[in-house]
Amino acid sequence: MISNEWEEYLAYVGTPEYFVNDKKSYPFLGRFTLNMIPKNNGFNRILTILARRYLFHNADGSIKDGDPYDRTDYARRALCAWCSIPNSKKATPKKEWRYNTDYRALHSEFPELVDENGSGWYIRHLHNIVDFVNANRDKVGSSGIKLADSIKELESKWMDKVVQYQVPIFAESTKGDKLFRFDDCIADALELGALRREPIDLTEKQKARLKTNIPEDVPIHVAETLFEYYLANKPADSEWCVLPITNIEAFLGSSSLSKSYILLLSGKVLERKSGTSNVCMARFYLTE
Amino acid sequence: MKPEERLAFLLEYLPEEGFREYDGLFADFRQGGYRVFGDIICDIYAENKKSSKEILRFKSDTPELTAMLDAYLTCKTGKDYIEAVATSCRAILSKIAPCFQIIRYAEAMGRRDFIFDVLLDEAEFYLIGGGNE
């Protein structure tokens, strides 16, 4: 269930199952979508989930002792490890003042996040996707093939992104008003606290009201997922909640949410404030 | 910054009473709220840097430069500011020597650009009006 954040964390560090049912679905992407990977969208939430795990939890999910504010450097190293991408063999050695992207040195501290060659979990997952697609080109849709064929470009973009993530939060030399960095997600993680391990269950009354009010074209599981996320993340002092549409689509395994479902649901069961197709603010009309 | 430290920080660095209504906003770190205060500071810093670059007058300016800058700043909208500054420059030069002599000094210094910007009348006389005969 989408409100089980520990489950979400496991999706970002475990071993995904690479399979395909038909040319229209892409389950081999794991908890990612075709929209996320080329444009590096939705990583705000992913990195925040990872930061929360290393700030607040032990490996078995139990809560750590001590002050999470004392573990910010540890969480930052974990993020570096997860994002690690090795330098090209032909690349000239980077100057000391340039940000590193190869964190093989963190393998002993985070063996589950980066291997001894400097490949972080994400870049290994990308390579596994490419290998799977190349081995099953007759079964995978054209968008998946296009993704696999552009792996060099994806790696280059990811390397730039990892450099960007390491820029300090108030660096004078950059116009950093819209950048997203490790410092941002660690700050968010400290505010959000430990990962939720008990999912939110909708009551029968809530499910019935949803079913009555949603348009016919919207699958009930989509509406229930959105509503479950809303109830789990709505602040106590506001009716409005930020919906990470990209990441909810990744959970659902379909990009139809941003393309049509959210538009159909607006005005029927929820109200949206202006946002992008990747994230918006919304409130549900029904909560009971 | 831990929640219990934020209000104390704001009271220390923004002690004026007028800022108290913003304590709730600046201390609320949810949904990226930790950036609000810092981003405002960075914006003010960037604005001040930009403003300082646009300052035309400095204490060390000579009276002559000040007079020409005044001519630029008081130039009416739609009027040629180069003409206004050139007129001020001519007025300053005329206190040193007549302009028909200044043009010769400028030519000797290889400053024909200055001649065409400031001493156009004299240049016209020497080039067209038979001044070289």
Chai-1 contact restraints between the chains, C-beta under 6 A:
chainA,res_idxA,chainB,res_idxB,connection_type,confidence,min_distance_angstrom,max_distance_angstrom,comment,restraint_id
A,Y69,B,K2,contact,1.0,0.0,6.0,A-B,restraint_1
A,F170,B,G38,contact,1.0,0.0,6.0,A-B,restraint_2
A,A187,B,Y34,contact,1.0,0.0,6.0,A-B,restraint_3
A,E191,B,F29,contact,1.0,0.0,6.0,A-B,restraint_4
A,E191,B,R30,contact,1.0,0.0,6.0,A-B,restraint_5
